[in-house]
Amino acid sequence: MQSFNTKQTFIVGRIDDFPPGACISFELPEGSELAIYNVGGEFYATENFCPHKGYPLSEGTLCGHIVECGWHGWQFDVRSGECLTVTDRVKTYEVVVEDNLLKVNI
């Protein structure tokens, strides 16, 4: 059986567009959204919506590696997508820094 790599890479912006502590949304061509985080110069990406009620995580509060949903306080580790509040999670995506650009592999 032949295996195909179906990953796509998206340029989400320049490093300077994401200052430390930033939590910014990025819309993909098919309409879904990512939340891009800068935690002390390390960049992370997750799906943008809380699985509980759909609040945009990019509008939540980022404290270290933890983003908190602004509606009901669910907390997610942006490195793993693990929810610290309940047994749920959000998808995470690899972020690559190349030529001063942030690229996300989906």
C-alpha positions as CSV (number, residue, x, y, z in Angstrom):
1,M,0.0,0.0,0.0
2,Q,1.4,3.4,-1.0
3,S,1.4,6.2,1.6
4,F,1.0,9.9,0.7
5,N,2.0,12.9,2.7
6,T,-1.0,15.1,2.7
7,K,0.3,17.9,4.9
8,Q,0.0,21.4,3.8
9,T,2.2,24.3,4.9
10,F,0.7,27.8,5.4
11,I,2.6,31.0,6.0
12,V,0.8,32.7,8.9
13,G,2.9,35.8,9.1
14,R,6.2,37.3,9.9
15,I,7.8,36.8,13.3
16,D,7.4,40.5,14.1
17,D,3.6,40.1,13.6
18,F,3.5,37.9,16.8
19,P,5.0,39.8,19.8
20,P,5.7,37.9,23.0
21,G,2.4,37.0,24.6
22,A,0.5,37.2,21.4
23,C,-2.5,35.0,20.6
24,I,-3.7,35.7,17.1
25,S,-6.2,33.9,14.8
26,F,-5.4,32.8,11.3
27,E,-8.1,31.6,8.9
28,L,-7.3,28.7,6.6
29,P,-8.5,28.7,3.0
30,E,-11.3,26.2,3.7
31,G,-12.7,28.4,6.5
32,S,-11.4,26.8,9.7
33,E,-9.2,28.8,12.0
34,L,-6.0,28.4,14.0
35,A,-4.8,30.3,17.0
36,I,-1.1,31.2,16.9
37,Y,0.7,31.8,20.2
38,N,4.1,33.4,21.0
39,V,5.3,32.1,24.4
40,G,8.6,33.7,25.2
41,G,9.8,33.5,21.6
42,E,8.5,29.9,21.1
43,F,5.6,29.6,18.6
44,Y,2.6,27.2,18.9
45,A,-0.6,26.7,16.9
46,T,-3.9,25.1,17.9
47,E,-7.3,24.9,16.5
48,N,-9.0,28.2,17.4
49,F,-12.2,27.2,19.0
50,C,-12.9,25.8,22.5
51,P,-14.6,22.3,22.2
52,H,-17.0,23.3,25.0
53,K,-19.0,26.1,23.4
54,G,-16.9,27.3,20.5
55,Y,-15.3,30.4,22.0
56,P,-12.3,31.6,19.9
57,L,-9.2,30.7,21.9
58,S,-7.3,33.6,20.2
59,E,-9.6,35.9,22.3
60,G,-8.8,34.0,25.5
61,T,-6.1,34.8,28.1
62,L,-2.6,33.4,27.5
63,C,-0.5,32.9,30.6
64,G,2.7,31.1,29.9
65,H,1.9,27.9,27.9
66,I,-1.8,28.0,29.1
67,V,-4.6,29.6,27.2
68,E,-7.9,30.1,29.0
69,C,-11.2,30.2,27.2
70,G,-13.0,33.5,27.9
71,W,-16.4,32.1,28.3
72,H,-16.2,29.3,30.9
73,G,-12.5,29.2,31.9
74,W,-11.5,25.9,30.3
75,Q,-7.7,25.9,30.1
76,F,-5.5,24.3,27.4
77,D,-1.8,23.7,27.2
78,V,-0.8,25.2,23.8
79,R,2.1,22.7,23.5
80,S,0.0,19.6,23.6
81,G,-3.6,20.7,23.3
82,E,-4.5,19.0,26.6
83,C,-7.3,20.5,28.6
84,L,-6.3,21.1,32.2
85,T,-10.0,21.6,33.2
86,V,-11.7,18.5,31.9
87,T,-10.7,15.4,29.8
88,D,-10.8,17.1,26.4
89,R,-8.3,18.6,24.1
90,V,-7.8,20.8,21.0
91,K,-5.7,19.9,18.0
92,T,-2.2,21.2,17.8
93,Y,0.0,21.9,14.7
94,E,3.7,22.1,14.1
95,V,5.0,25.6,13.7
96,V,8.3,26.2,11.8
97,V,10.3,29.4,11.7
98,E,12.0,29.9,8.4
99,D,13.4,33.1,6.8
100,N,11.7,35.3,9.5
101,L,8.3,33.7,8.6
102,L,6.0,31.5,10.7
103,K,4.8,28.5,8.9
104,V,2.2,26.0,10.2
105,N,2.0,22.4,9.0
106,I,-1.5,21.1,8.8
